Amino acid sequence: MSQKQLNRANVLSRLISDASFTVPEAAQAMGISERQTQRLKGGYKQIGIEALVHKNIGRKPANAISEEDRQRIIELKKSNHFEKANFLFFQELLARIYGIELSYSALYRILTSAGIKSVKTRRPPKKHRQRKRKAREGLMLQIDASPFDWLNNGEMYSLHGAIDDATGKPVALYLCKNECLQGYFEIMRSVLTNNGIPISIYADRHTIFVSPKDGKITIEEDLKGIRAKDTQFGRALKQLGISLIKARSPQAKGRVERLWETLQGRLPIELAIAEITSIDAANAFLANYVKELANLFAVEPEDSEIAYLALPPAMNLENILCVMEKRTFDNGGIFSFHGRSYLIVQPRGDMLLPRKGSIDVLVSPRFGVRAAYKGVVYETAPYVKPEKAVKQKTTQKKGKYALPDSHYFKYGHSLMKKVTFEDNDRAILRMLERIFLDKIDDAG
């Protein structure tokens, strides 16, 4: 019997024995309603102090978790699949996979009583000025990539993603070995195909999005008309009519950064449950998983009107989401690209190409190499130039070379008169006498 129950018993005893002590006074003394005071007074008269004891004391609640289920929940949490799941995600998995539905507080008590702590630790929040969400869905997408051990094999892969700024809804995910142009092209392909053309893209200043010379053009270069070239991704956005907004810090695109925090706690577990170990299988899984994430985390936008633009029927995404470089072709329709030669295939009936000209070479792992001339796209074929004929050199046996008898070196010496050193000296003395002595005689 608690002290509270003993105090109530004393008040009820006085209420029954003392006619001057009223029910409102007794109710105020016990801190309960007058109706409850009347009920306790009747019970106290019949069975005494036991009327103050709650009838459920010692009884197991009807909705109580059985000991068997409690142990099963603890064992599942300690297993390899769910060991890294935080408590909230583990609660969702129990309901979805095993049909065990219980409140978060009940799950928290079960796991913490077993000495299990949540893997997600919270740091003190940092103060940042929050940017207001865009009013309509499709006005702006935030894109980024996150390296992580997504496949649970100890290797780092980069997950490329796009999230709508107005709703916080993930709209595309694609896994690659590294953060690369193709990964961003694939998420853009998914967005354009499933939703339409967004108004703007918010990205960091990675060289995939921004040229290294962006913002570094000098005044002299600016006066000469020199501009920073668009990257391949920037060029594709211009063709699609999408504005590129460049973020100055990770906090500026905080919604996509928080998406990575969420996915790093969920996606590896989901892939392990689905027994996915390859990039191709993961990308097939992500195409449907992104819809589940949207149902879980999306919020209603301020304006219900959707800002996505419909794709024009004549627009070919394959010829936009690719690498495009300038080249020239010769009178045979042949051009060189990265050390190899290609022939432009001109279908019959089409306008023939001129003898020479400039083309845009389109390259993609989806279609290979194509060539575009004045808006018309042509297929290409590898071309091998014929090799020049090489003259065969006659090989002679190497040996000591002997001069023929007719050579001057052999017969010329016999034509010259042999002289002695003495004859040579006399000729020199006569020359010196003519030079010096004759001049003295003339002077005298």
Rosetta blueprint (number, residue, H / E / L):
1 M L
2 S L
3 Q H
4 K H
5 Q H
6 L H
7 N H
8 R H
9 A H
10 N H
11 V H
12 L H
13 S H
14 R H
15 L H
16 I H
17 S H
18 D L
19 A L
20 S L
21 F L
22 T L
23 V H
24 P H
25 E H
26 A H
27 A H
28 Q H
29 A H
30 M H
31 G L
32 I L
33 S L
34 E H
35 R H
36 Q H
37 T H
38 Q H
39 R H
40 L H
41 K H
42 G H
43 G H
44 Y H
45 K H
46 Q H
47 I H
48 G H
49 I H
50 E H
51 A H
52 L H
53 V L
54 H L
55 K L
56 N L
57 I L
58 G L
59 R L
60 K L
61 P L
62 A L
63 N L
64 A L
65 I L
66 S L
67 E H
68 E H
69 D H
70 R H
71 Q H
72 R H
73 I H
74 I H
75 E H
76 L H
77 K H
78 K H
79 S L
80 N L
81 H L
82 F L
83 E L
84 K L
85 A L
86 N L
87 F H
88 L H
89 F H
90 F H
91 Q H
92 E H
93 L H
94 L H
95 A H
96 R H
97 I H
98 Y H
99 G L
100 I L
101 E L
102 L L
103 S L
104 Y H
105 S H
106 A H
107 L H
108 Y H
109 R H
110 I H
111 L H
112 T H
113 S H
114 A L
115 G L
116 I L
117 K L
118 S L
119 V L
120 K L
121 T L
122 R L
123 R L
124 P L
125 P L
126 K L
127 K L
128 H L
129 R L
130 Q L
131 R L
132 K L
133 R L
134 K L
135 A L
136 R E
137 E L
138 G L
139 L L
140 M L
141 L E
142 Q E
143 I E
144 D E
145 A E
146 S E
147 P E
148 F E
149 D L
150 W L
151 L L
152 N L
153 N L
154 G L
155 E L
156 M L
157 Y E
158 S E
159 L E
160 H E
161 G E
162 A E
163 I E
164 D E
165 D L
166 A L
167 T L
168 G L
169 K L
170 P E
171 V E
172 A E
173 L E
174 Y E
175 L E
176 C E
177 K L
178 N L
179 E L
180 C L
181 L H
182 Q H
183 G H
184 Y H
185 F H
186 E H
187 I H
188 M H
189 R H
190 S H
191 V H
192 L H
193 T H
194 N H
195 N L
196 G L
197 I E
198 P L
199 I L
200 S E
201 I E
202 Y E
203 A E
204 D L
205 R L
206 H L
207 T L
208 I L
209 F L
210 V L
211 S L
212 P L
213 K L
214 D L
215 G L
216 K L
217 I L
218 T L
219 I H
220 E H
221 E H
222 D H
223 L H
224 K L
225 G L
226 I L
227 R L
228 A L
229 K L
230 D L
231 T L
232 Q H
233 F H
234 G H
235 R H
236 A H
237 L H
238 K H
239 Q H
240 L H
241 G L
242 I L
243 S E
244 L E
245 I E
246 K E
247 A L
248 R L
249 S L
250 P H
251 Q H
252 A H
253 K H
254 G H
255 R H
256 V H
257 E H
258 R H
259 L H
260 W H
261 E H
262 T H
263 L H
264 Q H
265 G H
266 R H
267 L H
268 P H
269 I H
270 E H
271 L H
272 A H
273 I H
274 A L
275 E L
276 I L
277 T L
278 S L
279 I H
280 D H
281 A H
282 A H
283 N H
284 A H
285 F H
286 L H
287 A H
288 N H
289 Y H
290 V H
291 K H
292 E H
293 L H
294 A H
295 N H
296 L H
297 F H
298 A L
299 V L
300 E L
301 P L
302 E L
303 D E
304 S L
305 E L
306 I L
307 A L
308 Y L
309 L E
310 A L
311 L L
312 P L
313 P L
314 A L
315 M L
316 N L
317 L H
318 E H
319 N H
320 I L
321 L L
322 C L
323 V E
324 M E
325 E E
326 K E
327 R E
328 T E
329 F E
330 D L
331 N L
332 G L
333 G L
334 I E
335 F E
336 S E
337 F E
338 H L
339 G L
340 R E
341 S E
342 Y E
343 L E
344 I E
345 V L
346 Q L
347 P L
348 R L
349 G L
350 D L
351 M L
352 L L
353 L L
354 P L
355 R L
356 K L
357 G E
358 S E
359 I E
360 D E
361 V E
362 L E
363 V E
364 S E
365 P L
366 R L
367 F L
368 G E
369 V E
370 R E
371 A E
372 A E
373 Y E
374 K L
375 G L
376 V E
377 V E
378 Y E
379 E E
380 T E
381 A E
382 P E
383 Y E
384 V L
385 K L
386 P L
387 E L
388 K L
389 A L
390 V L
391 K L
392 Q L
393 K L
394 T L
395 T L
396 Q L
397 K L
398 K L
399 G L
400 K L
401 Y L
402 A L
403 L L
404 P L
405 D L
406 S L
407 H L
408 Y H
409 F H
410 K H
411 Y H
412 G L
413 H H
414 S H
415 L H
416 M L
417 K L
418 K L
419 V L
420 T L
421 F H
422 E H
423 D H
424 N H
425 D H
426 R H
427 A H
428 I H
429 L H
430 R H
431 M H
432 L H
433 E H
434 R H
435 I H
436 F H
437 L H
438 D H
439 K H
440 I H
441 D H
442 D H
443 A H
444 G L
